[in-house]
Amino acid sequence: MDKYLSIEAVGMSFGDSPILTGIDLAIRKGEFVTLIGHSGCGKSTLLNLVAGLLKPSAGTILLAGKHVDGPGPDRGVVFQNHSLLPWLTCLGNVHLAVERVFKDDVKKRTQAALELVGLAHASHKYPHQISGGMKQRVGIARALAIEPKVLLLDEPFGALDALTRATLQDELMRIVAKTGATVLMVTHDVDEAVLLSDRVVMMTNGPAARIGEVLEVPLERPRERLKLAHEARFMELRAEVLEFLYDKQAARGKNAAALKVA
Amino acid sequence: MRAVALRKVVTPTSPPHPAARREIPVQVRPRRAQAPEWVVSLIAWGAGIALFVLAWASIATFGGRIPDPVVVGKAAAKIFADPFYSKGPNDQGIGWNVLSSLKRVGIGFGLAALVGIPLGFVVGRFKFVSGMAAPIIALLKPVSPLAWLPIGLLIFKAANPAAIYVIFICSLWPMIVNTAVGVRQIPQDYLNVARVLNLSEWKVFTKILFPAVLPYMITGVRLSIGVAWLVIVAAEMLTGGVGIGFWVWDEWNNLKVEHIMIAIFTIGVVGLALEQALMLAARRFNYG
């Protein structure tokens, strides 16, 4: 297996409290991998390590053979709460990212990114004038427009209602298929993980969380939500993730409520 | 302050009491057409002013020394017919007096912005500097700006720069404090965006720090200019020269009380205009 994004023996601790220990994960080019686990297991921390927003206490992270040392435009990040700058239009938000990376065709690339997420018509609107789902699409456009080697998504649909979430999941599958993007995504939605991923990485409970199991999702693409809902193979995979989360890693106390099983 | 007072007068436009509304379908009386909201506002506005003038007129009639609205109105017509005459430094039109007061406020306030806004950024950005500034600001902020006037006179040995200096001092604190608060309130998300995109320092400042702090800065500016306009009148009474504050004192010495009344309204109108202009600016930069 060729390693495009390679997380090697990574550990992370804040002060004396260990968050992650001995994380080994290799992701192929064009692969879609989700990290799933109970709240507080450190899956977002792992994503932030790959993003370069945090520095690992131990181990290394390599992207396309290059050592990850701090944030950079070779990784596109989509944050949970969209993080669009409210004083810039959708166009302005994407433009800010594009002009950082490309010298030529900045306007064209910006437009193309907004078209990709189906928001060309709203490009001159400000974030407060559009819906939550649309904001998250602009966030995805901003991350993709810089043509990153890997797309990092931190619970991107966590704050959306179920219907919007489903639409955006379909949209994301379409975009990923079209661009061949490599994706690492954090989620706590079991269906989302199985529907979108090539592999689901299940993490044990913290502190000092590890990778518990890795589940291959050999479902054919393109995947269709409605067909999958009746497919036995999908149900089995889903059950496996549920088993891991609720049986092997039963959440303690109030953490259980944070897990969504739609 | 005047803007707020006027707003309050307009509030009778609030919806009718729910109980009152529920009664209507029971009594089969035809529903009367409601007057548009702006008409109600206008009536309330006019009623408030009428009441004020009436109270003033009755005080003038029974109280003696205060000129009644008609006398003041006539005097105002005369004064505003030629607001820009100039017969030497001690006898100038009200327009010149207002303008020279505004000029002092503008200069003192502009200097305060030049010093206070960058200082506010530094105080907001670095905890240690914030710790250093806290006791100084806490101690000096409640001091009446006029207490600084003798120091100003001592340093500058002239009335005009001393008055500007007082405006500078009183505008400085709100500017520093509000800018610093704005800098501290910048959401971590925005800074993460900057880090993820690896934006240059210049881009971070122009695209993230500055726009994020701007609404707070405008609040600082609004508070500053309000205080400055209050203070300039008092400072000019003490320093003399040309200016609306000096004019008030001069007319008191001439015992032209109707002119003092005119000055009071003029000061109010100019203060209201300054406040409204900045409210407009604040609304422009208030991101939903």
Interface residues (C-beta under 8 A of the other chain):
Chain A: A51 G52 L53 P71 G72 P73 R75 V77 F79 N81 S83 L85 P86 W87 L88 L96 A97 R100 Y126 P127 H128 Q129 I146
Chain B: D189 Y190 N192 V193 R195 V196 L197 N198 L199 K203 K207 I208 P211 A212 F285 Y287 G288
